[in-house]
Amino acid sequence: MSNGDRPPILATLRLIDGSLVEISKVHEDDAAALVEYADVTAGETDFLTYGPGEFGTSVEAEAAFLRTLDDEQRGLFLTATLEGEIVGIATLARSSRSRIQHVGELGLSVRRALWRRGIGTALATTALAEGRRTGVTRAWLQVRDDNDRAIRLCVRLGFQLEGRRVGVMITNGAEHDLLVMAAKLAEPARKLAQKGHASSPAGTSS
Ligand SMILES: CC(C)(COP(=O)(O)OP(=O)(O)OC[C@H]1O[C@@H](n2cnc3c(N)ncnc32)[C@H](O)[C@@H]1OP(=O)(O)O)[C@@H](O)C(=O)NCCC(=O)NCCS
């Protein structure tokens, strides 16, 4: 990934104004843009685990982290770009330990000005399909219990409530619970078709 070649586009989304959002794996050269993205989005929502100025990762450290993802078994990091600018990200973090490597933790965010255009859903769907392709069979995430939009999105993708972590997030002095939600990922459409089932987009099943 460090040879300057851009990763292939995995999915596209045409917005109502005709502009095109492209979803692809990150490239090591995206490190500076990702740190900036993290700083900007931190000021746009209270639903992330860090606030403005708290991302706390240097460009060098981010680039080093992105290089670890050359190994697909380590996890997945996707960007959604609009006219070359990062407008959303999805991550699927995995352990290097074989007993739990089939599980991926989904992280998701979109620039606030572009909410409610389908970008979050496209990012999550693509991340889950790519995760499934690389061996992830269970996805999970944590979401603040009053983050209704994110919870609805996850439920639509097949995530179910597995638990509640009480008071683990403090925002502006107030304690919040995090919901633990998880989904078993469907078998890839290709394999279903081989078994004689109707093919369908790779995604989740509840
Ligand atoms: C949660 C988050 C990622 C959702 O991103 P998004 O791009 O707005 O997601 P989508 O556009 O796919 O879906 C959101 C809503 O827009 C609707 N929508 C999608 N395309 C639309 C369109 N073209 N026109 C109108 N509405 C549309 C969806 O139906 C959905 O509606 P709902 O909220 O009533 O269920 C975003 O709000 C975010 O970054 N939040 C802060 C960080 C966060 O909460 N991360 C999740 C932690 S698990």
The ligand as an ORCA input file, in Angstrom:
! r2SCAN-3c Opt
* xyz 0 1
  C     -24.555      7.659     12.565
  C     -24.029      8.264     11.265
  C     -22.746      7.562     10.850
  C     -25.098      8.064     10.195
  O     -24.574      8.542      8.961
  P     -25.549      9.009      7.773
  O     -24.679      9.189      6.575
  O     -26.382     10.136      8.191
  O     -26.453      7.694      7.589
  P     -27.562      7.444      6.461
  O     -27.730      8.675      5.634
  O     -27.199      6.192      5.768
  O     -28.867      7.167      7.329
  C     -29.321      8.144      8.239
  C     -30.769      8.529      7.933
  O     -30.864      9.205      6.677
  C     -31.861      8.583      5.891
  N     -31.492      8.770      4.484
  C     -30.590      8.063      3.777
  N     -30.508      8.549      2.523
  C     -31.364      9.598      2.471
  C     -31.722     10.492      1.449
  N     -31.154     10.420      0.238
  N     -32.629     11.436      1.731
  C     -33.184     11.516      2.952
  N     -32.869     10.681      3.993
  C     -31.988      9.740      3.722
  C     -31.853      7.159      6.354
  O     -33.064      6.516      6.024
  C     -31.708      7.359      7.822
  O     -32.946      7.749      8.362
  P     -33.332      7.538      9.910
  O     -32.335      8.317     10.726
  O     -34.717      8.081     10.001
  O     -33.240      6.081     10.186
  C     -23.792      9.800     11.431
  O     -24.963     10.372     11.942
  C     -22.616     10.141     12.325
  O     -21.473     10.264     11.849
  N     -22.880     10.319     13.634
  C     -21.812     10.671     14.585
  C     -20.888      9.501     14.877
  C     -21.698      8.276     15.272
  O     -22.731      8.373     15.921
  N     -21.199      7.100     14.869
  C     -21.883      5.855     15.124
  C     -21.335      5.188     16.334
  S     -21.881      3.482     16.315
*
